[in-house]
Amino acid sequence: MKPGCFERVLQLVTDTLQDGGLHGWIAVLCLFTAKIAWAVLVKGLGMMLPTLQEQFVTSTWLIGWMVAFVNAGGFFAGVLATPLKERFGARAVLTVCGLVAGISMITVSFLSSLYTIAFILTIFAGSSIGMSYVITKHLMGCYFDKHVTTAYGVTGLGDSFAFLIVVPSIQLFLDTYGWRGTMLLLGALLLHLAVCGALIKPPSATGSQDGYEAALTDEEQETMDNNVEPSNRFGCFCFSTIYSFTKNTFQLGLFSSISFWLVVFVFIVMELTYCAWLIYYVQYTTVYKGFTLEDASHFVVAYGVGRTIASIVIGPLFQAVQVVSAYVWLAASLLICAIYFAVDPWLTSYWPIVANTFVYGTAVSTATILVDVVNTKIFGKEMLGHAVGLIMLSSSVTSLLLLYFPGLIYDLTGDYTVTFSLLAAVQSLTAVAALGLSWRQTHHLNSPELTQ
């Protein structure tokens, strides 16, 4: 039996490696690094929240909103990623983004104005990492087919690595070098994005895989058919030309797709709740619950262990269990996330919090990977980059408008229970949206018009 199991594992590994090829796995390495960079940027600032609040003598919600702006900068810039990739090439854009992200992080370590720090990190560091994230995710969708879930699972190890190794290192840096020295070291870490970008093979030279034509949904196809001649709708030729250019460059026809908006809702809520957790968790556990900073780092490590296990297991498990679709898996993981937010405020002991945080890590990792898989299924390889960019753009607006609320509620009430209860309620709606997305895609595939 053991040789049989070993042979099956070896065959699975071989098939996965061959599915993406060399350039596909280089794209995996790039997305892996981009996820580490994003987690380092946002979580690093989140861990510095108490220090920055004391250093600049300001309120909790203002620092939290600053981190939200930095995170939103990456989401907002994602819409520019695919057009820039098509114009200058993936290698050039990724290399420049890595250099800009690292240099901007190093620069802010010498500044003394909180608003200038927020501006530079938002415009340069956040946007560079966001564009790298979208481009590498699009490249992975182009290279992988059968084992795309496993490939996205491997990239999910980047988030796990950040929480298991980088986050404890950030705490060590803060204790040893202060927040300025920590910024300087994190900037050096972000420069690795440029190295990974230089290894990317330009899509135009990768062969037939990059010429894959996306399978559009019914709404997207109708949108493209109904908007072939925008000049008929507008009397001004100049305006219609600008409209046509913008529409074709950013694929704005996706906004008329119901499936697109369901995915947008799922992604927005996922990112909103997750970023709120990232930004405020250290203060939540240390100030509100009364644990030490060392205990808080242990909870974060437990979260990272959960993400690691889920990233490794989800790919082979999803391949083995074909009875349940990706949409149902996604709905289940989102529901577990909602349960975490509902339960955690009532836990006061060390080990129950560790266990609950571990479960949350597995659920977040599974949901993040399956959202990427669902996007690939719905939008196809040709439209994936545009769809991810527009989804991230929509999420950035919500983050700017709402992510300061958890800190504001705490400043007003001194209690995080209300905040976590609201996060649980909103998160539970994403499970319903995922099931609705499953029904809609099934209805689309079984549509009589499509089967004729």
NUZARO-284266 format. One record per residue (C-alpha): chain; residue number from 1; y negated, x, z negated. Coordinates in nm, 2 decimals. Each point is the difference from the previous one (the first is absolute). Layout:
<pts>
> A_NUM_Y_X_Z
...
</pts>
This chain:
<pts>
> A_1_0.00_0.00_0.00
> A_2_-0.24_0.28_-0.08
> A_3_0.02_0.16_0.35
> A_4_-0.06_-0.34_0.15
> A_5_-0.31_-0.06_-0.21
> A_6_-0.12_0.35_0.07
> A_7_0.05_-0.05_0.37
> A_8_-0.19_-0.33_0.00
> A_9_-0.29_0.16_-0.19
> A_10_0.00_0.29_0.24
> A_11_0.01_-0.24_0.30
> A_12_-0.29_-0.20_-0.15
> A_13_-0.21_0.32_-0.05
> A_14_0.08_0.12_0.36
> A_15_-0.09_-0.33_0.15
> A_16_-0.33_-0.02_-0.19
> A_17_-0.09_0.35_0.10
> A_18_0.08_-0.06_0.37
> A_19_-0.18_-0.34_0.00
> A_20_-0.35_0.16_-0.06
> A_21_0.06_0.34_0.15
> A_22_-0.19_0.31_-0.10
> A_23_-0.35_-0.14_0.07
> A_24_0.09_-0.32_-0.19
> A_25_0.08_0.19_-0.31
> A_26_-0.31_0.21_0.03
> A_27_-0.18_-0.34_0.00
> A_28_0.20_-0.09_-0.31
> A_29_-0.13_0.33_-0.16
> A_30_-0.36_-0.09_0.09
> A_31_0.02_-0.35_-0.15
> A_32_0.17_0.14_-0.30
> A_33_-0.29_0.24_-0.05
> A_34_-0.26_-0.27_0.07
> A_35_0.15_-0.23_-0.27
> A_36_-0.01_0.29_-0.24
> A_37_-0.36_0.06_0.09
> A_38_-0.10_-0.36_-0.04
> A_39_0.17_-0.03_-0.34
> A_40_-0.15_0.32_-0.11
> A_41_-0.35_-0.12_0.10
> A_42_0.01_-0.34_-0.16
> A_43_0.23_0.06_-0.30
> A_44_-0.18_0.33_-0.07
> A_45_-0.33_-0.18_-0.02
> A_46_0.17_-0.27_-0.21
> A_47_0.12_0.26_-0.25
> A_48_-0.35_0.15_-0.01
> A_49_-0.15_-0.34_-0.08
> A_50_-0.04_0.05_-0.37
> A_51_-0.14_0.36_0.06
> A_52_-0.24_-0.11_0.27
> A_53_-0.12_-0.29_-0.21
> A_54_-0.08_0.23_-0.29
> A_55_-0.14_0.27_0.23
> A_56_-0.24_-0.23_0.18
> A_57_-0.06_-0.24_-0.29
> A_58_0.08_-0.32_0.19
> A_59_0.22_-0.31_-0.02
> A_60_0.37_-0.04_0.08
> A_61_-0.05_-0.25_0.28
> A_62_-0.25_0.23_0.18
> A_63_0.24_0.30_0.01
> A_64_0.28_-0.24_0.10
> A_65_-0.21_-0.14_0.28
> A_66_-0.08_0.36_0.12
> A_67_0.38_0.06_0.03
> A_68_0.03_-0.33_0.18
> A_69_-0.26_0.11_0.25
> A_70_0.18_0.33_0.06
> A_71_0.33_-0.19_0.06
> A_72_-0.18_-0.25_0.22
> A_73_-0.14_0.28_0.21
> A_74_0.35_0.09_0.11
> A_75_0.08_-0.36_0.08
> A_76_-0.32_-0.05_0.19
> A_77_0.04_0.31_0.21
> A_78_0.36_-0.09_0.09
> A_79_-0.13_-0.23_0.28
> A_80_-0.14_0.31_0.18
> A_81_0.32_0.20_-0.02
> A_82_0.18_-0.13_0.31
> A_83_-0.30_0.01_0.23
> A_84_-0.07_0.35_-0.11
> A_85_0.36_0.10_0.05
> A_86_0.00_-0.14_0.35
> A_87_-0.32_0.18_0.08
> A_88_0.05_0.35_-0.15
> A_89_0.38_0.01_-0.08
> A_90_0.19_-0.03_-0.33
> A_91_0.01_0.37_-0.07
> A_92_-0.37_0.06_0.03
> A_93_-0.10_-0.31_-0.21
> A_94_0.26_0.07_-0.28
> A_95_-0.10_0.37_-0.02
> A_96_-0.38_-0.08_-0.02
> A_97_0.07_-0.28_-0.26
> A_98_0.19_0.24_-0.22
> A_99_-0.28_0.26_0.01
> A_100_-0.27_-0.26_-0.07
> A_101_0.20_-0.16_-0.29
> A_102_0.06_0.34_-0.17
> A_103_-0.35_0.14_0.05
> A_104_-0.17_-0.32_-0.13
> A_105_0.21_-0.01_-0.31
> A_106_-0.09_0.37_-0.07
> A_107_-0.36_-0.08_0.06
> A_108_-0.03_-0.28_-0.26
> A_109_0.13_0.24_-0.27
> A_110_-0.35_0.17_0.02
> A_111_-0.21_-0.32_-0.02
> A_112_-0.16_-0.17_-0.30
> A_113_-0.09_-0.34_0.14
> A_114_0.26_-0.28_-0.03
> A_115_-0.14_-0.19_0.29
> A_116_0.01_0.31_0.23
> A_117_0.36_0.07_-0.11
> A_118_0.09_-0.36_0.08
> A_119_-0.17_0.02_0.34
> A_120_0.16_0.32_0.12
> A_121_0.35_-0.10_-0.12
> A_122_-0.03_-0.34_0.16
> A_123_-0.14_0.11_0.34
> A_124_0.19_0.32_0.04
> A_125_0.30_0.04_-0.22
> A_126_0.11_-0.37_-0.01
> A_127_-0.06_-0.07_0.37
> A_128_0.18_0.32_0.11
> A_129_0.31_-0.08_-0.20
> A_130_-0.01_-0.36_0.12
> A_131_0.00_0.10_0.36
> A_132_0.28_0.26_-0.06
> A_133_0.20_-0.28_-0.16
> A_134_-0.03_-0.24_0.29
> A_135_0.07_0.25_0.27
> A_136_0.31_0.14_-0.16
> A_137_0.13_-0.34_-0.08
> A_138_-0.05_-0.10_0.36
> A_139_0.18_0.31_0.13
> A_140_0.29_-0.08_-0.23
> A_141_0.03_-0.35_0.14
> A_142_0.01_0.16_0.35
> A_143_0.27_0.26_-0.07
> A_144_0.24_-0.20_-0.22
> A_145_0.20_-0.31_0.10
> A_146_0.33_-0.08_-0.18
> A_147_-0.07_0.21_-0.32
> A_148_-0.37_-0.08_-0.04
> A_149_0.06_-0.13_-0.35
> A_150_0.16_0.32_-0.11
> A_151_-0.28_0.21_0.16
> A_152_-0.27_-0.21_-0.18
> A_153_0.20_0.04_-0.32
> A_154_-0.01_0.38_0.03
> A_155_-0.38_-0.01_0.04
> A_156_-0.01_-0.22_-0.31
> A_157_0.12_0.30_-0.19
> A_158_-0.35_0.13_0.05
> A_159_-0.14_-0.26_-0.25
> A_160_0.29_0.09_-0.23
> A_161_-0.08_0.37_0.02
> A_162_-0.36_-0.07_-0.08
> A_163_0.09_-0.19_-0.31
> A_164_0.28_0.23_-0.12
> A_165_-0.16_0.33_0.06
> A_166_-0.37_-0.02_0.11
> A_167_-0.11_-0.25_-0.27
> A_168_0.13_0.20_-0.29
> A_169_-0.16_0.31_0.17
> A_170_-0.33_-0.19_0.02
> A_171_0.01_-0.06_-0.38
> A_172_0.07_0.37_-0.05
> A_173_-0.29_0.09_0.23
> A_174_-0.23_-0.23_-0.19
> A_175_0.10_0.15_-0.34
> A_176_-0.03_0.36_0.14
> A_177_-0.28_0.00_0.25
> A_178_-0.19_-0.32_-0.05
> A_179_-0.09_-0.26_0.26
> A_180_-0.18_0.25_0.23
> A_181_0.28_0.24_0.01
> A_182_0.24_-0.29_0.06
> A_183_-0.20_-0.12_0.30
> A_184_0.01_0.36_0.14
> A_185_0.37_0.03_-0.03
> A_186_0.06_-0.35_0.15
> A_187_-0.22_0.10_0.29
> A_188_0.23_0.29_0.07
> A_189_0.30_-0.23_-0.01
> A_190_-0.16_-0.24_0.25
> A_191_-0.04_0.29_0.25
> A_192_0.38_-0.02_0.06
> A_193_-0.07_-0.31_0.21
> A_194_-0.16_0.24_0.26
> A_195_0.32_0.21_0.01
> A_196_0.22_-0.31_0.05
> A_197_-0.23_-0.13_0.27
> A_198_0.02_0.33_0.20
> A_199_0.38_-0.05_0.02
> A_200_-0.02_-0.34_0.16
> A_201_0.11_-0.03_0.36
> A_202_-0.25_-0.20_0.21
> A_203_0.14_-0.34_0.09
> A_204_-0.07_0.05_0.37
> A_205_0.24_0.29_0.01
> A_206_0.29_-0.15_-0.20
> A_207_0.18_-0.17_0.28
> A_208_0.12_-0.36_0.05
> A_209_-0.02_-0.10_-0.36
> A_210_-0.38_-0.01_0.01
> A_211_0.00_-0.22_0.31
> A_212_0.17_-0.28_-0.19
> A_213_-0.15_-0.34_0.07
> A_214_-0.06_-0.21_-0.30
> A_215_0.15_-0.35_-0.03
> A_216_-0.29_-0.22_-0.08
> A_217_0.02_-0.31_-0.21
> A_218_-0.07_-0.34_0.16
> A_219_-0.35_-0.02_-0.15
> A_220_-0.09_0.35_0.13
> A_221_0.13_-0.07_0.35
> A_222_-0.20_-0.32_0.02
> A_223_-0.31_0.18_-0.13
> A_224_0.03_0.26_0.27
> A_225_0.05_-0.26_0.27
> A_226_-0.29_-0.21_-0.11
> A_227_-0.24_0.29_-0.01
> A_228_0.05_0.18_0.32
> A_229_-0.35_-0.08_0.13
> A_230_-0.25_0.00_-0.29
> A_231_-0.29_-0.01_0.24
> A_232_0.08_-0.36_0.07
> A_233_-0.10_-0.08_-0.36
> A_234_-0.32_0.20_-0.02
> A_235_-0.29_-0.02_0.24
> A_236_-0.12_0.35_-0.08
> A_237_0.20_0.27_0.19
> A_238_-0.10_0.27_-0.25
> A_239_0.11_-0.20_-0.30
> A_240_0.33_-0.09_0.17
> A_241_0.06_0.36_0.09
> A_242_-0.05_0.11_-0.36
> A_243_0.22_-0.29_-0.12
> A_244_0.28_0.10_0.25
> A_245_-0.02_0.37_-0.10
> A_246_0.01_-0.08_-0.37
> A_247_0.28_-0.25_0.04
> A_248_0.21_0.23_0.20
> A_249_-0.07_0.31_-0.21
> A_250_0.08_-0.16_-0.33
> A_251_0.23_-0.27_0.12
> A_252_-0.20_-0.28_-0.16
> A_253_0.23_-0.26_0.15
> A_254_0.23_0.06_-0.30
> A_255_-0.24_-0.20_-0.21
> A_256_0.12_-0.32_0.17
> A_257_0.36_0.06_-0.11
> A_258_0.12_-0.20_-0.30
> A_259_0.27_0.26_-0.07
> A_260_-0.27_0.27_-0.01
> A_261_-0.19_-0.19_-0.27
> A_262_0.31_-0.05_-0.21
> A_263_0.06_0.37_0.01
> A_264_-0.37_0.06_-0.08
> A_265_0.03_-0.23_-0.31
> A_266_0.31_0.18_-0.12
> A_267_-0.15_0.34_0.05
> A_268_-0.34_-0.08_-0.15
> A_269_0.16_-0.14_-0.32
> A_270_0.25_0.29_-0.02
> A_271_-0.28_0.26_0.03
> A_272_-0.24_-0.19_-0.23
> A_273_0.25_-0.03_-0.29
> A_274_0.14_0.35_0.06
> A_275_-0.34_0.17_0.01
> A_276_-0.11_-0.19_-0.31
> A_277_0.30_0.14_-0.17
> A_278_-0.07_0.35_0.12
> A_279_-0.36_-0.01_-0.11
> A_280_0.02_-0.16_-0.34
> A_281_0.35_0.08_-0.12
> A_282_-0.09_0.31_-0.20
> A_283_-0.28_-0.18_-0.19
> A_284_0.23_-0.31_-0.03
> A_285_0.27_0.19_-0.17
> A_286_-0.21_0.24_-0.21
> A_287_-0.30_-0.21_-0.11
> A_288_0.13_-0.35_0.01
> A_289_0.36_0.06_-0.10
> A_290_-0.07_0.30_-0.22
> A_291_0.25_0.24_0.15
> A_292_-0.08_0.37_0.04
> A_293_-0.09_0.16_0.33
> A_294_0.34_0.17_0.00
> A_295_0.17_-0.33_-0.04
> A_296_-0.20_-0.14_0.29
> A_297_0.12_0.29_0.22
> A_298_0.36_-0.07_-0.10
> A_299_-0.05_-0.36_0.11
> A_300_-0.14_0.12_0.33
> A_301_0.30_0.24_0.04
> A_302_0.24_-0.30_-0.06
> A_303_-0.18_-0.18_0.28
> A_304_0.04_0.30_0.22
> A_305_0.37_0.02_-0.07
> A_306_0.04_-0.36_0.10
> A_307_-0.19_0.06_0.32
> A_308_0.22_0.30_0.07
> A_309_0.33_-0.18_-0.05
> A_310_-0.12_-0.30_0.21
> A_311_-0.12_0.23_0.28
> A_312_0.34_0.17_0.02
> A_313_0.22_-0.31_-0.03
> A_314_-0.19_-0.27_0.20
> A_315_0.08_0.14_0.34
> A_316_0.38_0.03_-0.02
> A_317_0.01_-0.32_-0.21
> A_318_-0.20_-0.19_0.26
> A_319_0.23_0.13_0.27
> A_320_0.31_-0.11_-0.19
> A_321_-0.12_-0.34_-0.10
> A_322_-0.09_-0.17_0.32
> A_323_0.05_-0.36_-0.13
> A_324_-0.35_0.00_-0.17
> A_325_-0.29_0.06_0.24
> A_326_-0.29_0.24_-0.07
> A_327_-0.23_-0.30_-0.07
> A_328_0.23_-0.12_-0.29
> A_329_0.02_0.35_-0.14
> A_330_-0.37_0.02_0.01
> A_331_-0.05_-0.33_-0.17
> A_332_0.24_0.10_-0.28
> A_333_-0.18_0.33_-0.06
> A_334_-0.34_-0.17_-0.01
> A_335_0.13_-0.25_-0.25
> A_336_0.12_0.28_-0.23
> A_337_-0.35_0.16_0.02
> A_338_-0.15_-0.34_-0.11
> A_339_0.25_-0.01_-0.30
> A_340_-0.11_0.35_-0.10
> A_341_-0.37_-0.10_-0.03
> A_342_0.09_-0.32_-0.19
> A_343_0.23_0.18_-0.25
> A_344_-0.16_0.34_-0.06
> A_345_-0.30_-0.11_-0.22
> A_346_0.24_-0.14_-0.26
> A_347_0.20_0.32_-0.03
> A_348_-0.11_0.23_-0.29
> A_349_0.29_0.24_-0.04
> A_350_0.06_0.32_0.19
> A_351_0.34_-0.05_0.16
> A_352_-0.05_-0.36_0.12
> A_353_-0.32_0.12_0.17
> A_354_0.18_0.29_0.16
> A_355_0.27_-0.23_0.13
> A_356_-0.25_-0.26_0.13
> A_357_-0.20_0.27_0.17
> A_358_0.31_0.14_0.16
> A_359_0.09_-0.34_0.14
> A_360_-0.35_-0.03_0.13
> A_361_0.03_0.33_0.18
> A_362_0.32_-0.10_0.18
> A_363_-0.16_-0.34_0.10
> A_364_-0.32_0.16_0.13
> A_365_0.19_0.26_0.19
> A_366_0.23_-0.25_0.16
> A_367_-0.29_-0.24_0.09
> A_368_-0.20_0.29_0.15
> A_369_0.29_0.12_0.22
> A_370_0.09_-0.35_0.11
> A_371_-0.36_-0.09_0.09
> A_372_0.01_0.29_0.25
> A_373_0.34_-0.12_0.14
> A_374_-0.13_-0.36_0.03
> A_375_-0.32_0.13_0.18
> A_376_0.22_0.19_0.25
> A_377_0.21_-0.30_0.07
> A_378_-0.29_-0.24_0.05
> A_379_-0.25_0.21_0.19
> A_380_0.22_0.24_0.19
> A_381_-0.06_0.37_0.06
> A_382_-0.29_-0.04_0.24
> A_383_-0.21_-0.22_-0.23
> A_384_0.11_0.14_-0.34
> A_385_-0.29_0.25_-0.04
> A_386_-0.27_-0.26_0.08
> A_387_0.17_-0.26_-0.23
> A_388_0.02_0.24_-0.29
> A_389_-0.36_0.11_0.05
> A_390_-0.13_-0.36_0.00
> A_391_0.21_-0.09_-0.30
> A_392_-0.14_0.29_-0.19
> A_393_-0.35_-0.09_0.11
> A_394_0.04_-0.36_-0.14
> A_395_0.14_0.14_-0.32
> A_396_-0.29_0.24_-0.05
> A_397_-0.25_-0.29_-0.02
> A_398_0.21_-0.18_-0.27
> A_399_0.03_0.33_-0.20
> A_400_-0.38_0.05_0.00
> A_401_-0.06_-0.36_-0.11
> A_402_0.26_-0.03_-0.27
> A_403_0.13_0.33_-0.13
> A_404_-0.28_0.03_-0.26
> A_405_0.10_-0.33_-0.17
> A_406_0.28_0.14_-0.22
> A_407_-0.24_0.25_-0.15
> A_408_-0.27_-0.26_-0.03
> A_409_0.23_-0.24_-0.18
> A_410_0.10_0.27_-0.24
> A_411_-0.36_0.10_-0.07
> A_412_-0.08_-0.37_-0.07
> A_413_0.31_-0.10_-0.20
> A_414_0.17_0.32_-0.11
> A_415_0.33_-0.15_0.13
> A_416_0.21_0.08_0.30
> A_417_0.24_-0.30_-0.05
> A_418_-0.21_-0.24_0.21
> A_419_-0.03_0.26_0.28
> A_420_0.37_0.06_0.01
> A_421_0.08_-0.37_0.00
> A_422_-0.24_-0.06_0.30
> A_423_0.17_0.29_0.18
> A_424_0.34_-0.15_-0.06
> A_425_-0.11_-0.34_0.13
> A_426_-0.15_0.14_0.32
> A_427_0.29_0.24_0.05
> A_428_0.25_-0.29_-0.01
> A_429_-0.17_-0.16_0.29
> A_430_0.09_0.29_0.22
> A_431_0.37_-0.08_-0.04
> A_432_-0.07_-0.35_0.14
> A_433_-0.19_0.16_0.29
> A_434_0.29_0.24_0.07
> A_435_0.24_-0.30_0.02
> A_436_-0.25_-0.18_0.22
> A_437_-0.01_0.30_0.23
> A_438_0.38_0.00_0.02
> A_439_0.00_-0.36_0.10
> A_440_-0.26_0.05_0.26
> A_441_0.17_0.30_0.16
> A_442_0.33_-0.19_0.00
> A_443_-0.17_-0.30_0.16
> A_444_-0.15_0.23_0.26
> A_445_0.33_0.15_0.09
> A_446_0.17_-0.34_0.02
> A_447_-0.28_-0.16_0.20
> A_448_0.13_-0.20_0.30
> A_449_-0.27_0.16_0.22
> A_450_0.13_0.34_-0.08
> A_451_0.37_-0.07_0.05
> A_452_-0.03_-0.15_0.34
</pts>
